[in-house]
Amino acid sequence: MDDYDGLIYEYTDPTDDSRINIYLPDKGAKNPKEVKSVGVRNKWQAHFNAYRIWNKLRFQRKSITFDAAPESELLVLRDRIAVADYRNGIHQSG
């Protein structure tokens, strides 16, 4: 998983065909993901697409690898599952 802390979304301005960048969050990122859009020429469409990608970066789930019981073969690769985090010691099992 990439550790991006921001987004630079580039789209084409329809009035003069110049490339315009949208910075999320506002130019404060040290390692931004750079996305060059193809076919996006509307300011509002570019902003909606940029915020969708930015929210996906912010709220994406973490990936984990572990050994599981035989019933895990019923899952398909990349299916989402719930995994409890028992590292803080306040949970009980059994």
MARLOVEX-593158 format. One record per residue: chain; z, y, x of N, C-alpha, C, CB in turn. Coordinates in nm, 4 decimals. Atoms other than C-alpha are relative to their C-alpha. Glycine has a CB too. Layout:
BEGIN
<tidren chain="A" n_w="Z" n_v="Y" n_u="X" ca_w="Z" ca_v="Y" ca_u="X" c_w="Z" c_v="Y" c_u="X" cb_w="Z" cb_v="Y" cb_u="X"/>
...
***
This chain:
BEGIN
<tidren chain="A" n_w="0.0000" n_v="-0.1167" n_u="0.0843" ca_w="0.0000" ca_v="0.0000" ca_u="0.0000" c_w="0.0000" c_v="0.1240" c_u="0.0896" cb_w="0.1219" cb_v="-0.0008" cb_u="-0.0964"/>
<tidren chain="A" n_w="0.0087" n_v="-0.1224" n_u="-0.0780" ca_w="-0.0854" ca_v="0.3442" ca_u="0.1322" c_w="0.1099" c_v="0.0963" c_u="-0.0423" cb_w="-0.1383" cb_v="0.0652" cb_u="-0.0160"/>
<tidren chain="A" n_w="-0.1084" n_v="-0.0946" n_u="0.0274" ca_w="0.1860" ca_v="0.6059" ca_u="0.1592" c_w="-0.0539" c_v="0.1421" c_u="-0.0076" cb_w="0.1092" cb_v="-0.0097" cb_u="0.1080"/>
<tidren chain="A" n_w="0.0523" n_v="-0.1348" n_u="0.0196" ca_w="-0.0006" ca_v="0.9099" ca_u="0.0318" c_w="0.1057" c_v="0.0850" c_u="-0.0688" cb_w="-0.1312" cb_v="-0.0025" cb_u="-0.0830"/>
<tidren chain="A" n_w="-0.0957" n_v="-0.0906" n_u="0.0624" ca_w="0.2120" ca_v="1.2101" ca_u="-0.0568" c_w="-0.0693" c_v="0.1147" c_u="-0.0726" cb_w="0.0951" cb_v="0.0551" cb_u="0.1043"/>
<tidren chain="A" n_w="0.0743" n_v="-0.1037" n_u="0.0701" ca_w="-0.0613" ca_v="1.4189" ca_u="-0.2164" c_w="-0.1422" c_v="-0.0445" c_u="-0.0260" cb_w="0.0009" cb_v="0.1298" cb_u="0.0796"/>
<tidren chain="A" n_w="0.1377" n_v="0.0310" n_u="0.0371" ca_w="-0.4194" ca_v="1.4357" ca_u="-0.3350" c_w="-0.0873" c_v="0.1225" c_u="0.0238" cb_w="-0.0088" cb_v="-0.0458" cb_u="-0.1481"/>
<tidren chain="A" n_w="0.1046" n_v="-0.1022" n_u="-0.0074" ca_w="-0.7287" ca_v="1.6371" ca_u="-0.2472" c_w="-0.1181" c_v="-0.0552" c_u="-0.0782" cb_w="-0.0398" cb_v="0.0352" cb_u="0.1503"/>
<tidren chain="A" n_w="0.1082" n_v="0.0447" n_u="0.0879" ca_w="-0.9850" ca_v="1.5992" ca_u="-0.5266" c_w="-0.1133" c_v="0.1010" c_u="0.0108" cb_w="0.0487" cb_v="-0.0152" cb_u="-0.1489"/>
<tidren chain="A" n_w="0.1150" n_v="-0.0880" n_u="-0.0204" ca_w="-1.3304" ca_v="1.7413" ca_u="-0.4578" c_w="-0.1032" c_v="-0.0237" c_u="-0.1089" cb_w="-0.0625" cb_v="-0.0225" cb_u="0.1392"/>
<tidren chain="A" n_w="0.1034" n_v="0.0098" n_u="0.1030" ca_w="-1.5820" ca_v="1.8164" ca_u="-0.7331" c_w="-0.1016" c_v="0.1118" c_u="0.0196" cb_w="0.0621" cb_v="0.0067" cb_u="-0.1424"/>
<tidren chain="A" n_w="0.1081" n_v="-0.0969" n_u="-0.0147" ca_w="-1.9034" ca_v="2.0196" ca_u="-0.7721" c_w="0.0077" c_v="0.1050" c_u="-0.1095" cb_w="-0.1363" cb_v="-0.0700" cb_u="-0.0029"/>
<tidren chain="A" n_w="0.0013" n_v="-0.1111" n_u="0.0948" ca_w="-1.9005" ca_v="2.3624" ca_u="-0.9357" c_w="-0.1405" c_v="0.0126" c_u="-0.0590" cb_w="0.0439" cb_v="0.1334" cb_u="0.0689"/>
<tidren chain="A" n_w="0.1338" n_v="-0.0022" n_u="0.0594" ca_w="-2.1889" ca_v="2.3800" ca_u="-1.1873" c_w="-0.0748" c_v="0.1324" c_u="0.0171" cb_w="0.0104" cb_v="-0.0312" cb_u="-0.1453"/>
<tidren chain="A" n_w="0.0689" n_v="-0.1293" n_u="-0.0089" ca_w="-2.2622" ca_v="2.7516" ca_u="-1.1338" c_w="-0.0785" c_v="0.0166" c_u="0.1296" cb_w="0.1001" cb_v="0.1124" cb_u="-0.0124"/>
<tidren chain="A" n_w="0.0699" n_v="-0.0193" n_u="-0.1276" ca_w="-2.3528" ca_v="2.7437" ca_u="-0.7644" c_w="-0.0071" c_v="-0.1266" c_u="0.0856" cb_w="0.0679" cb_v="0.1088" cb_u="0.0786"/>
<tidren chain="A" n_w="0.0036" n_v="0.1303" n_u="-0.0684" ca_w="-2.3299" ca_v="2.3724" ca_u="-0.6665" c_w="0.0874" c_v="-0.0051" c_u="0.1257" cb_w="-0.1427" cb_v="-0.0337" cb_u="0.0374"/>
<tidren chain="A" n_w="-0.0927" n_v="0.0065" n_u="-0.1132" ca_w="-2.0460" ca_v="2.4410" ca_u="-0.4218" c_w="0.1055" c_v="-0.1068" c_u="-0.0280" cb_w="0.0672" cb_v="0.1388" cb_u="0.0257"/>
<tidren chain="A" n_w="-0.1050" n_v="0.1005" n_u="0.0137" ca_w="-1.7793" ca_v="2.1798" ca_u="-0.3570" c_w="0.1350" c_v="0.0713" c_u="-0.0061" cb_w="-0.0040" cb_v="-0.1027" cb_u="0.1183"/>
<tidren chain="A" n_w="-0.1306" n_v="-0.0626" n_u="0.0219" ca_w="-1.4336" ca_v="2.2802" ca_u="-0.4851" c_w="0.1066" c_v="-0.1076" c_u="0.0121" cb_w="0.0072" cb_v="0.0710" cb_u="-0.1398"/>
<tidren chain="A" n_w="-0.1108" n_v="0.0929" n_u="-0.0178" ca_w="-1.1058" ca_v="2.1128" ca_u="-0.3894" c_w="0.1144" c_v="0.0355" c_u="-0.0929" cb_w="0.0478" cb_v="-0.0001" cb_u="0.1452"/>
<tidren chain="A" n_w="-0.1234" n_v="-0.0130" n_u="0.0773" ca_w="-0.8061" ca_v="2.0563" ca_u="-0.6148" c_w="0.1084" c_v="-0.0667" c_u="0.0833" cb_w="-0.0122" cb_v="-0.0651" cb_u="-0.1451"/>
<tidren chain="A" n_w="-0.1086" n_v="0.0517" n_u="-0.0818" ca_w="-0.4810" ca_v="2.0109" ca_u="-0.4206" c_w="0.1196" c_v="-0.0311" c_u="-0.0892" cb_w="0.0386" cb_v="0.1010" cb_u="0.1110"/>
<tidren chain="A" n_w="-0.1198" n_v="0.0402" n_u="0.0748" ca_w="-0.1934" ca_v="1.8164" ca_u="-0.5781" c_w="0.0953" c_v="-0.0703" c_u="0.0950" cb_w="-0.0363" cb_v="-0.0927" cb_u="-0.1206"/>
<tidren chain="A" n_w="-0.0582" n_v="-0.1254" n_u="0.0450" ca_w="0.0854" ca_v="1.9063" ca_u="-0.5193" c_w="-0.0589" c_v="0.1153" c_u="0.0798" cb_w="0.1534" cb_v="-0.0028" cb_u="0.0135"/>
<tidren chain="A" n_w="0.0687" n_v="-0.1204" n_u="-0.0471" ca_w="-0.0102" ca_v="2.2608" ca_u="-0.4276" c_w="0.0014" c_v="0.0153" c_u="0.1527" cb_w="0.0632" cb_v="0.1216" cb_u="-0.0628"/>
<tidren chain="A" n_w="0.0234" n_v="-0.0091" n_u="-0.1456" ca_w="-0.1264" ca_v="2.2222" ca_u="-0.0606" c_w="0.1228" c_v="-0.0325" c_u="0.0837" cb_w="-0.0478" cb_v="0.1384" cb_u="0.0353"/>
<tidren chain="A" n_w="-0.1196" n_v="0.0320" n_u="-0.0761" ca_w="0.2096" ca_v="2.0800" ca_u="0.0474" c_w="0.0012" c_v="-0.1405" c_u="0.0567" cb_w="0.1190" cb_v="0.0188" cb_u="-0.0851"/>
<tidren chain="A" n_w="0.0017" n_v="0.1398" n_u="-0.0420" ca_w="0.1014" ca_v="1.7255" ca_u="0.1325" c_w="-0.0320" c_v="-0.0123" c_u="0.1487" cb_w="-0.1016" cb_v="-0.0793" cb_u="-0.0825"/>
<tidren chain="A" n_w="0.0267" n_v="0.0264" n_u="-0.1408" ca_w="0.1116" ca_v="1.5930" ca_u="0.4877" c_w="-0.1009" c_v="-0.1131" c_u="0.0177" cb_w="0.1294" cb_v="-0.0339" cb_u="0.0723"/>
<tidren chain="A" n_w="0.0927" n_v="0.1132" n_u="-0.0067" ca_w="-0.0857" ca_v="1.2729" ca_u="0.4182" c_w="-0.0680" c_v="-0.0157" c_u="-0.1363" cb_w="0.0746" cb_v="-0.1321" cb_u="0.0413"/>
<tidren chain="A" n_w="0.0615" n_v="0.0080" n_u="0.1330" ca_w="-0.3078" ca_v="1.3392" ca_u="0.1135" c_w="-0.1131" c_v="-0.1022" c_u="-0.0058" cb_w="-0.0527" cb_v="0.1363" cb_u="-0.0410"/>
<tidren chain="A" n_w="0.1153" n_v="0.0860" n_u="0.0249" ca_w="-0.5541" ca_v="1.0937" ca_u="-0.0340" c_w="-0.1169" c_v="0.0917" c_u="-0.0355" cb_w="0.0287" cb_v="-0.1053" cb_u="-0.1151"/>
<tidren chain="A" n_w="0.1172" n_v="-0.0835" n_u="0.0251" ca_w="-0.9024" ca_v="1.2466" ca_u="-0.0314" c_w="-0.0976" c_v="-0.0748" c_u="-0.0894" cb_w="-0.0683" cb_v="0.0411" cb_u="0.1327"/>
<tidren chain="A" n_w="0.0919" n_v="0.0596" n_u="0.0967" ca_w="-1.1240" ca_v="1.1720" ca_u="-0.3320" c_w="-0.1169" c_v="0.0952" c_u="-0.0188" cb_w="0.0713" cb_v="-0.0294" cb_u="-0.1364"/>
<tidren chain="A" n_w="0.1213" n_v="-0.0795" n_u="0.0220" ca_w="-1.4836" ca_v="1.2975" ca_u="-0.3494" c_w="-0.0661" c_v="-0.0534" c_u="-0.1259" cb_w="-0.0984" cb_v="-0.0064" cb_u="0.1240"/>
<tidren chain="A" n_w="0.0543" n_v="0.0450" n_u="0.1282" ca_w="-1.6025" ca_v="1.2785" ca_u="-0.7079" c_w="-0.1521" c_v="0.0037" c_u="0.0025" cb_w="0.0535" cb_v="0.0868" cb_u="-0.1151"/>
<tidren chain="A" n_w="0.1454" n_v="0.0059" n_u="0.0147" ca_w="-1.9582" ca_v="1.1907" ca_u="-0.8009" c_w="-0.0310" c_v="0.0234" c_u="-0.1469" cb_w="-0.0588" cb_v="-0.1378" cb_u="0.0504"/>
<tidren chain="A" n_w="0.0402" n_v="-0.0265" n_u="0.1373" ca_w="-2.1069" ca_v="1.3433" ca_u="-1.1146" c_w="0.0951" c_v="0.0852" c_u="-0.0805" cb_w="-0.0185" cb_v="-0.1259" cb_u="-0.0691"/>
<tidren chain="A" n_w="-0.0948" n_v="-0.0851" n_u="0.0721" ca_w="-1.8054" ca_v="1.5552" ca_u="-1.2104" c_w="-0.0370" c_v="0.1450" c_u="0.0288" cb_w="0.1491" cb_v="-0.0305" cb_u="0.0419"/>
<tidren chain="A" n_w="0.0423" n_v="-0.1395" n_u="-0.0162" ca_w="-1.9252" ca_v="1.9133" ca_u="-1.2707" c_w="0.0733" c_v="0.0930" c_u="-0.0956" cb_w="-0.1501" cb_v="0.0123" cb_u="-0.0217"/>
<tidren chain="A" n_w="-0.0761" n_v="-0.0792" n_u="0.0953" ca_w="-1.6752" ca_v="2.0360" ca_u="-1.5281" c_w="0.1410" c_v="0.0195" c_u="0.0554" cb_w="0.0033" cb_v="-0.0685" cb_u="-0.1403"/>
<tidren chain="A" n_w="-0.1324" n_v="-0.0302" n_u="-0.0549" ca_w="-1.3522" ca_v="2.2089" ca_u="-1.4219" c_w="0.1098" c_v="-0.0805" c_u="-0.0687" cb_w="0.0295" cb_v="0.1488" cb_u="-0.0130"/>
<tidren chain="A" n_w="-0.1045" n_v="0.0714" n_u="0.0739" ca_w="-1.1429" ca_v="2.0487" ca_u="-1.6969" c_w="-0.0055" c_v="-0.1497" c_u="0.0249" cb_w="-0.0125" cb_v="0.0275" cb_u="-0.1490"/>
<tidren chain="A" n_w="0.0144" n_v="0.1426" n_u="-0.0297" ca_w="-1.2822" ca_v="1.7016" ca_u="-1.6372" c_w="0.0524" c_v="-0.0303" c_u="0.1407" cb_w="-0.1482" cb_v="-0.0437" cb_u="-0.0132"/>
<tidren chain="A" n_w="-0.0490" n_v="0.0187" n_u="-0.1368" ca_w="-1.2095" ca_v="1.7409" ca_u="-1.2654" c_w="0.1523" c_v="0.0048" c_u="0.0042" cb_w="-0.0589" cb_v="0.1070" cb_u="0.0934"/>
<tidren chain="A" n_w="-0.1462" n_v="-0.0095" n_u="0.0017" ca_w="-0.8501" ca_v="1.8496" ca_u="-1.3354" c_w="0.0632" c_v="-0.1225" c_u="-0.0656" cb_w="0.0441" cb_v="0.1269" cb_u="-0.0734"/>
<tidren chain="A" n_w="-0.0541" n_v="0.1204" n_u="0.0642" ca_w="-0.7904" ca_v="1.5586" ca_u="-1.5755" c_w="-0.0109" c_v="-0.1205" c_u="0.0923" cb_w="-0.0731" cb_v="-0.0283" cb_u="-0.1319"/>
<tidren chain="A" n_w="0.0164" n_v="0.1125" n_u="-0.0926" ca_w="-0.9325" ca_v="1.3089" ca_u="-1.3255" c_w="0.0961" c_v="0.0105" c_u="0.1176" cb_w="-0.1441" cb_v="-0.0065" cb_u="0.0510"/>
<tidren chain="A" n_w="-0.0906" n_v="-0.0194" n_u="-0.1133" ca_w="-0.7306" ca_v="1.4593" ca_u="-1.0402" c_w="0.1440" c_v="-0.0332" c_u="-0.0391" cb_w="-0.0089" cb_v="0.1446" cb_u="0.0518"/>
<tidren chain="A" n_w="-0.1371" n_v="0.0293" n_u="0.0425" ca_w="-0.4060" ca_v="1.4430" ca_u="-1.2387" c_w="0.0196" c_v="-0.1474" c_u="-0.0329" cb_w="0.0362" cb_v="0.0845" cb_u="-0.1207"/>
<tidren chain="A" n_w="-0.0112" n_v="0.1448" n_u="0.0222" ca_w="-0.4778" ca_v="1.0833" ca_u="-1.3441" c_w="0.0216" c_v="-0.0731" c_u="0.1315" cb_w="-0.1258" cb_v="-0.0540" cb_u="-0.0703"/>
<tidren chain="A" n_w="-0.0146" n_v="0.0648" n_u="-0.1309" ca_w="-0.5213" ca_v="0.9792" ca_u="-0.9811" c_w="0.1342" c_v="0.0354" c_u="0.0624" cb_w="-0.1149" cb_v="0.0410" cb_u="0.0943"/>
<tidren chain="A" n_w="-0.1277" n_v="-0.0435" n_u="-0.0563" ca_w="-0.2184" ca_v="1.1839" ca_u="-0.8735" c_w="0.1169" c_v="-0.0731" c_u="-0.0658" cb_w="0.0165" cb_v="0.1517" cb_u="-0.0166"/>
<tidren chain="A" n_w="-0.1077" n_v="0.0721" n_u="0.0685" ca_w="0.0045" ca_v="1.0257" ca_u="-1.1402" c_w="-0.0009" c_v="-0.1477" c_u="0.0341" cb_w="-0.0117" cb_v="0.0179" cb_u="-0.1505"/>
<tidren chain="A" n_w="0.0066" n_v="0.1401" n_u="-0.0421" ca_w="-0.1202" ca_v="0.6810" ca_u="-1.0440" c_w="0.0633" c_v="-0.0168" c_u="0.1378" cb_w="-0.1462" cb_v="-0.0496" cb_u="0.0017"/>
<tidren chain="A" n_w="-0.0623" n_v="0.0058" n_u="-0.1324" ca_w="-0.0200" ca_v="0.7518" ca_u="-0.6832" c_w="0.1514" c_v="0.0148" c_u="-0.0092" cb_w="-0.0576" cb_v="0.1090" cb_u="0.0907"/>
<tidren chain="A" n_w="-0.1438" n_v="-0.0259" n_u="0.0109" ca_w="0.3213" ca_v="0.8815" ca_u="-0.7889" c_w="0.0763" c_v="-0.1134" c_u="-0.0655" cb_w="0.0233" cb_v="0.1261" cb_u="-0.0775"/>
<tidren chain="A" n_w="-0.0745" n_v="0.0951" n_u="0.0815" ca_w="0.4148" ca_v="0.6133" ca_u="-1.0398" c_w="-0.0469" c_v="-0.1439" c_u="0.0135" cb_w="-0.0082" cb_v="0.0401" cb_u="-0.1420"/>
<tidren chain="A" n_w="0.0479" n_v="0.1372" n_u="-0.0142" ca_w="0.2428" ca_v="0.3013" ca_u="-0.9097" c_w="0.1155" c_v="-0.0933" c_u="0.0351" cb_w="-0.1101" cb_v="-0.0082" cb_u="0.1075"/>
<tidren chain="A" n_w="-0.1027" n_v="0.1000" n_u="-0.0274" ca_w="0.4435" ca_v="-0.0151" ca_u="-0.8819" c_w="-0.0083" c_v="-0.0452" c_u="0.1444" cb_w="-0.0141" cb_v="-0.1201" cb_u="-0.0944"/>
<tidren chain="A" n_w="-0.0031" n_v="0.0530" n_u="-0.1353" ca_w="0.5449" ca_v="-0.1651" ca_u="-0.5521" c_w="-0.0480" c_v="-0.1445" c_u="-0.0025" cb_w="0.1424" cb_v="0.0103" cb_u="0.0608"/>
<tidren chain="A" n_w="0.0417" n_v="0.1397" n_u="-0.0079" ca_w="0.4013" ca_v="-0.4962" ca_u="-0.4366" c_w="0.1025" c_v="-0.0767" c_u="0.0830" cb_w="-0.1431" cb_v="-0.0129" cb_u="0.0616"/>
<tidren chain="A" n_w="-0.0993" n_v="0.0838" n_u="-0.0662" ca_w="0.6145" ca_v="-0.7853" ca_u="-0.3165" c_w="-0.0598" c_v="-0.1394" c_u="0.0186" cb_w="0.1333" cb_v="-0.0062" cb_u="-0.0824"/>
<tidren chain="A" n_w="0.0432" n_v="0.1370" n_u="-0.0260" ca_w="0.5510" ca_v="-1.1285" ca_u="-0.1676" c_w="0.1244" c_v="-0.0860" c_u="0.0169" cb_w="-0.0923" cb_v="-0.0082" cb_u="0.1267"/>
<tidren chain="A" n_w="-0.1139" n_v="0.0894" n_u="-0.0124" ca_w="0.7941" ca_v="-1.4183" ca_u="-0.2065" c_w="-0.0404" c_v="-0.1401" c_u="-0.0426" cb_w="0.1188" cb_v="0.0502" cb_u="-0.0841"/>
<tidren chain="A" n_w="0.0206" n_v="0.1381" n_u="0.0440" ca_w="0.8177" ca_v="-1.7940" ca_u="-0.2629" c_w="0.0594" c_v="-0.0152" c_u="-0.1392" cb_w="0.0643" cb_v="-0.1022" cb_u="0.1000"/>
<tidren chain="A" n_w="-0.0447" n_v="0.0143" n_u="0.1383" ca_w="0.8544" ca_v="-1.9015" ca_u="-0.6250" c_w="0.0021" c_v="-0.1471" c_u="-0.0401" cb_w="-0.0910" cb_v="0.0802" cb_u="-0.0951"/>
<tidren chain="A" n_w="-0.0083" n_v="0.1350" n_u="0.0544" ca_w="0.9218" ca_v="-2.2089" ca_u="-0.8355" c_w="-0.1389" c_v="-0.0469" c_u="-0.0454" cb_w="0.1006" cb_v="-0.0051" cb_u="-0.1181"/>
<tidren chain="A" n_w="0.1319" n_v="0.0529" n_u="0.0387" ca_w="0.6356" ca_v="-2.4401" ca_u="-0.9467" c_w="-0.0597" c_v="0.0638" c_u="-0.1249" cb_w="0.0103" cb_v="-0.1470" cb_u="-0.0219"/>
<tidren chain="A" n_w="0.0575" n_v="-0.0609" n_u="0.1201" ca_w="0.6010" ca_v="-2.2637" ca_u="-1.2830" c_w="-0.0724" c_v="0.1314" c_u="0.0297" cb_w="0.1089" cb_v="0.0243" cb_u="-0.1026"/>
<tidren chain="A" n_w="0.0743" n_v="-0.1210" n_u="-0.0366" ca_w="0.4663" ca_v="-1.9627" ca_u="-1.0949" c_w="-0.1503" c_v="-0.0257" c_u="0.0064" cb_w="0.0491" cb_v="0.0534" cb_u="0.1345"/>
<tidren chain="A" n_w="0.1429" n_v="0.0327" n_u="-0.0002" ca_w="0.1326" ca_v="-2.1469" ca_u="-1.0853" c_w="-0.0661" c_v="0.0339" c_u="-0.1331" cb_w="-0.0202" cb_v="-0.1480" cb_u="0.0314"/>
<tidren chain="A" n_w="0.0554" n_v="-0.0396" n_u="0.1291" ca_w="0.0904" ca_v="-2.0457" ca_u="-1.4508" c_w="-0.0519" c_v="0.1437" c_u="0.0018" cb_w="0.1050" cb_v="-0.0155" cb_u="-0.1087"/>
<tidren chain="A" n_w="0.0417" n_v="-0.1398" n_u="-0.0094" ca_w="0.0391" ca_v="-1.6846" ca_u="-1.3414" c_w="-0.1377" c_v="0.0122" c_u="0.0637" cb_w="0.1020" cb_v="0.0807" cb_u="0.0801"/>
<tidren chain="A" n_w="0.1269" n_v="-0.0336" n_u="-0.0630" ca_w="-0.2897" ca_v="-1.5289" ca_u="-1.2433" c_w="0.0303" c_v="0.1006" c_u="0.1102" cb_w="-0.1039" cb_v="0.0574" cb_u="-0.1041"/>
<tidren chain="A" n_w="-0.0216" n_v="-0.0918" n_u="-0.1105" ca_w="-0.3133" ca_v="-1.3409" ca_u="-0.9142" c_w="-0.0027" c_v="0.1447" c_u="-0.0488" cb_w="-0.1058" cb_v="-0.0217" cb_u="0.1088"/>
<tidren chain="A" n_w="-0.0182" n_v="-0.1414" n_u="0.0341" ca_w="-0.2022" ca_v="-0.9750" ca_u="-0.9521" c_w="0.0554" c_v="0.0223" c_u="-0.1405" cb_w="-0.1310" cb_v="0.0721" cb_u="0.0134"/>
<tidren chain="A" n_w="-0.0725" n_v="-0.0201" n_u="0.1253" ca_w="-0.0232" ca_v="-1.0365" ca_u="-1.2841" c_w="0.1309" c_v="0.0723" c_u="0.0304" cb_w="0.0268" cb_v="-0.1360" cb_u="-0.0723"/>
<tidren chain="A" n_w="-0.1275" n_v="-0.0688" n_u="-0.0180" ca_w="0.2777" ca_v="-0.8094" ca_u="-1.3271" c_w="0.1133" c_v="-0.0893" c_u="-0.0478" cb_w="0.0015" cb_v="0.1348" cb_u="-0.0756"/>
<tidren chain="A" n_w="-0.1198" n_v="0.0741" n_u="0.0366" ca_w="0.6169" ca_v="-0.9756" ca_u="-1.3343" c_w="0.1201" c_v="0.0907" c_u="0.0246" cb_w="0.0118" cb_v="-0.1340" cb_u="0.0811"/>
<tidren chain="A" n_w="-0.1233" n_v="-0.0756" n_u="-0.0216" ca_w="0.9705" ca_v="-0.8415" ca_u="-1.3513" c_w="0.0835" c_v="-0.0726" c_u="0.1051" cb_w="0.0802" cb_v="0.0172" cb_u="-0.1334"/>
<tidren chain="A" n_w="-0.0834" n_v="0.0559" n_u="-0.1057" ca_w="1.1798" ca_v="-0.8973" ca_u="-1.0396" c_w="0.1257" c_v="0.0857" c_u="0.0081" cb_w="-0.0759" cb_v="-0.0047" cb_u="0.1383"/>
<tidren chain="A" n_w="-0.1264" n_v="-0.0738" n_u="-0.0061" ca_w="1.5470" ca_v="-0.8008" ca_u="-1.0416" c_w="0.0353" c_v="0.0313" c_u="0.1451" cb_w="0.1139" cb_v="-0.0806" cb_u="-0.0671"/>
<tidren chain="A" n_w="-0.0420" n_v="-0.0424" n_u="-0.1328" ca_w="1.6828" ca_v="-0.6121" ca_u="-0.7422" c_w="0.1509" c_v="-0.0203" c_u="0.0099" cb_w="-0.0395" cb_v="0.1494" cb_u="0.0279"/>
<tidren chain="A" n_w="-0.1417" n_v="0.0347" n_u="-0.0096" ca_w="2.0165" ca_v="-0.7732" ca_u="-0.6545" c_w="0.0636" c_v="0.0484" c_u="0.1302" cb_w="0.0171" cb_v="-0.1498" cb_u="-0.0121"/>
<tidren chain="A" n_w="-0.0514" n_v="-0.0413" n_u="-0.1305" ca_w="2.0682" ca_v="-0.5918" ca_u="-0.3242" c_w="0.1220" c_v="0.0901" c_u="-0.0083" cb_w="-0.1072" cb_v="0.0700" cb_u="0.0761"/>
<tidren chain="A" n_w="-0.1114" n_v="-0.0946" n_u="0.0040" ca_w="2.3233" ca_v="-0.3377" ca_u="-0.4464" c_w="0.1343" c_v="-0.0653" c_u="-0.0327" cb_w="-0.0289" cb_v="0.1071" cb_u="-0.1009"/>
<tidren chain="A" n_w="-0.1252" n_v="0.0720" n_u="0.0163" ca_w="2.5857" ca_v="-0.6006" ca_u="-0.5342" c_w="0.0724" c_v="0.0186" c_u="-0.1314" cb_w="0.0889" cb_v="0.0381" cb_u="0.1058"/>
<tidren chain="A" n_w="-0.0707" n_v="-0.0189" n_u="0.1264" ca_w="2.6751" ca_v="-0.4895" ca_u="-0.8878" c_w="-0.0452" c_v="-0.0992" c_u="-0.1064" cb_w="-0.0201" cb_v="0.1414" cb_u="-0.0501"/>
<tidren chain="A" n_w="0.0511" n_v="0.0968" n_u="0.0966" ca_w="2.4795" ca_v="-0.7678" ca_u="-1.0600" c_w="0.0637" c_v="-0.1363" c_u="0.0226" cb_w="-0.1530" cb_v="-0.0103" cb_u="0.0094"/>
<tidren chain="A" n_w="-0.0476" n_v="0.1370" n_u="-0.0092" ca_w="2.5985" ca_v="-1.1171" ca_u="-1.1370" c_w="-0.1058" c_v="-0.0916" c_u="-0.0577" cb_w="0.1352" cb_v="-0.0180" cb_u="-0.0736"/>
<tidren chain="A" n_w="0.0919" n_v="0.0992" n_u="0.0552" ca_w="2.3917" ca_v="-1.4259" ca_u="-1.1951" c_w="0.0728" c_v="-0.1323" c_u="-0.0105" cb_w="-0.1282" cb_v="-0.0139" cb_u="0.0872"/>
<tidren chain="A" n_w="-0.0604" n_v="0.1310" n_u="0.0128" ca_w="2.4824" ca_v="-1.7681" ca_u="-1.3155" c_w="0.0759" c_v="-0.0184" c_u="-0.1265" cb_w="0.0886" cb_v="-0.0256" cb_u="0.1126"/>
***
